[in-house]
Amino acid sequence: MLLNTGLVLVSYLIGSIPTGLLLGRAFAKIDIREHGSHNIGATNVYRSAGKMLGILTLLGDTLKGFLPVYLVYTTTGSETWASLSALATFLGHLYPVYLKFSGGKGVATGLGVFLFLAPQTLIFCLGIFCIVLALFRYVSLSSISAALALPLLMIFSPHPYPWLYSATAAFLAIMIIFRHQENIKRLIKGEEHKIGGKVLKH
């Protein structure tokens, strides 16, 4: 029990690593929180520091979502502890201890988490993300759509997932929507930034 609890704590600390901030400082010599939308996630890094750093941030945030859950599950063999690790990792990205609990929106880290927990269903969600992005060119709308689809697809899958995994997906979807409140307001007003367009400061 003590070891497993420690692994969940380590999951949170790994999730707290601010990939975008570190890459921005190391290679673009900027504090990404002072540019664009002020977010530390891959989209803002892409817009503010370039395509390569944006891609590296996406990969880094995805990896930090995948690795802790993978390691906890392979160590414990427990769906419960894997789910707790997933939640801890995700919340670490949203509320990182290293940045006074002010983090990102969790999309890429959530992607990494479910790359392990539900890889088959995740493929469909990535398809939804790409379709919405191609149609509307809003990363925020695409992210919200994919996040909402994930728990529904898991629940109604012909091969049902453990209920804890589906519950974790539902929690992540709720939190991703919560973290996109400002984006939703801008979408309603028609002021949201489209991918490939001029960078807006919010």
C-alpha positions in Angstrom: 0.0 0.0 0.0 2.8 2.5 0.9 4.7 1.7 -2.2 1.6 2.1 -4.4 0.8 5.4 -2.7 4.3 6.6 -3.4 3.9 5.6 -7.0 0.8 7.7 -7.3 2.6 10.7 -5.7 5.5 10.2 -8.2 2.8 10.2 -11.0 1.6 13.6 -9.8 5.2 15.0 -9.8 5.9 13.7 -13.3 2.6 15.2 -14.5 3.7 18.5 -12.9 6.7 18.8 -15.2 6.0 21.9 -17.4 7.3 20.6 -20.7 6.3 23.6 -22.7 7.8 26.1 -20.2 11.1 24.2 -20.1 11.4 23.9 -23.8 10.5 27.5 -24.4 13.2 28.6 -21.9 15.8 26.2 -23.2 15.4 26.7 -27.0 13.4 29.9 -27.6 14.7 31.9 -24.6 11.2 32.9 -23.6 8.7 32.3 -20.8 5.8 30.8 -22.7 3.4 32.1 -20.0 4.1 35.7 -21.2 3.2 35.0 -24.8 0.1 34.2 -26.8 -2.6 32.7 -24.7 -0.2 32.5 -21.7 -0.8 28.7 -21.6 2.1 26.2 -21.2 0.5 23.6 -23.5 1.5 22.5 -27.0 -0.9 24.8 -28.9 0.4 28.0 -27.4 4.0 26.8 -27.7 3.4 26.0 -31.4 1.9 29.5 -32.0 4.4 31.4 -29.9 7.7 29.5 -30.3 7.4 27.6 -33.5 6.3 24.3 -35.0 9.2 22.1 -33.7 8.9 23.2 -30.1 5.1 22.8 -30.3 5.5 19.2 -31.6 8.1 18.5 -28.9 5.8 19.8 -26.2 3.0 17.7 -27.5 5.2 14.6 -27.5 6.6 15.4 -24.0 3.2 16.0 -22.4 1.9 12.8 -24.0 4.8 10.8 -22.8 4.5 12.1 -19.3 0.8 11.0 -19.3 1.7 7.5 -20.6 4.8 6.6 -18.6 3.5 6.9 -15.0 0.3 4.9 -15.7 2.2 2.3 -17.6 4.8 1.9 -14.8 2.2 1.8 -12.0 0.1 -0.8 -13.8 3.0 -3.0 -14.6 4.2 -2.7 -11.0 0.9 -3.3 -9.3 -1.2 -5.1 -11.8 -4.1 -3.1 -10.4 -6.8 -1.2 -12.4 -7.5 0.8 -9.3 -3.9 2.0 -8.8 -3.6 2.6 -12.6 -6.7 4.8 -12.5 -5.3 6.7 -9.5 -2.0 7.2 -11.2 -3.9 8.5 -14.3 -5.8 11.0 -12.2 -2.7 12.1 -10.4 -0.7 12.5 -13.6 -3.5 14.5 -15.2 -4.0 16.7 -12.2 -0.3 17.3 -12.0 -0.4 18.9 -15.4 -3.4 21.0 -14.5 -2.1 22.0 -11.1 1.7 21.6 -11.1 3.4 22.0 -7.8 6.4 23.5 -9.6 4.3 26.4 -11.0 2.2 27.3 -7.9 -0.5 25.0 -9.2 -1.2 27.0 -12.4 -0.8 24.6 -15.4 -2.2 23.6 -18.7 -5.5 22.3 -20.0 -4.6 18.6 -19.9 -5.4 17.5 -23.5 -1.9 16.1 -24.4 -1.4 14.5 -21.0 -4.8 13.0 -21.1 -3.9 11.6 -24.5 -0.9 9.9 -23.0 -2.9 8.5 -20.1 -5.4 6.9 -22.4 -2.8 5.8 -24.9 -2.2 3.1 -22.2 -5.7 2.7 -20.7 -7.8 2.7 -23.9 -5.6 2.7 -27.0 -8.2 1.3 -29.4 -10.9 3.8 -28.4 -8.4 6.6 -28.4 -7.9 6.1 -32.2 -11.5 7.0 -32.8 -11.2 10.0 -30.6 -8.1 11.2 -32.6 -10.2 10.7 -35.7 -12.9 12.9 -34.2 -10.3 15.5 -33.3 -8.9 15.6 -36.8 -12.4 15.8 -38.5 -13.5 18.7 -36.2 -10.2 20.5 -36.7 -10.4 20.1 -40.5 -14.0 21.4 -40.6 -13.7 24.3 -38.2 -9.9 24.9 -37.6 -10.4 25.4 -33.8 -8.0 23.3 -31.7 -10.1 24.0 -28.6 -13.3 22.8 -30.2 -11.5 19.7 -31.5 -10.1 18.9 -28.1 -13.4 19.3 -26.3 -15.2 17.1 -28.9 -12.6 14.4 -28.6 -12.6 14.6 -24.7 -16.4 14.3 -24.7 -16.4 11.4 -27.0 -13.9 9.3 -25.1 -16.0 8.3 -22.0 -19.1 7.7 -24.2 -17.2 5.5 -26.6 -15.7 3.6 -23.7 -19.0 3.1 -21.9 -20.8 1.9 -25.1 -17.9 -0.1 -26.4 -18.8 -3.7 -27.5 -15.9 -4.8 -25.3 -16.5 -2.7 -22.2 -13.6 -1.2 -20.3 -13.2 -1.4 -16.5 -15.7 1.0 -15.0 -12.8 2.8 -13.2 -11.2 3.6 -16.6 -14.5 4.9 -18.0 -15.0 7.0 -14.8 -11.5 8.4 -15.2 -12.2 9.3 -18.8 -15.4 11.1 -17.7 -13.5 13.1 -15.0 -10.9 14.1 -17.5 -13.5 15.2 -20.0 -15.2 17.4 -17.4 -11.9 18.9 -16.3 -10.8 19.6 -19.9 -14.1 21.4 -20.6 -13.6 23.3 -17.3 -10.1 24.4 -18.3 -11.4 25.5 -21.7 -14.0 27.9 -20.3 -12.4 31.0 -21.8 -12.1 29.2 -25.2 -15.8 28.3 -25.0 -16.7 32.0 -24.4 -14.6 33.1 -27.3 -16.1 30.4 -29.5 -19.6 31.7 -28.7 -18.5 35.2 -29.5 -16.7 34.2 -32.7 -13.4 35.4 -31.3 -11.5 32.1 -30.9 -8.2 31.8 -32.7 -8.1 29.4 -35.6 -5.2 27.2 -36.3 -2.9 28.8 -38.8 -4.3 32.2 -38.2 -2.8 35.3 -36.5 -1.7 34.8 -32.9 -4.1 36.5 -30.5 -3.3 37.5 -27.0 -5.9 36.6 -24.4 
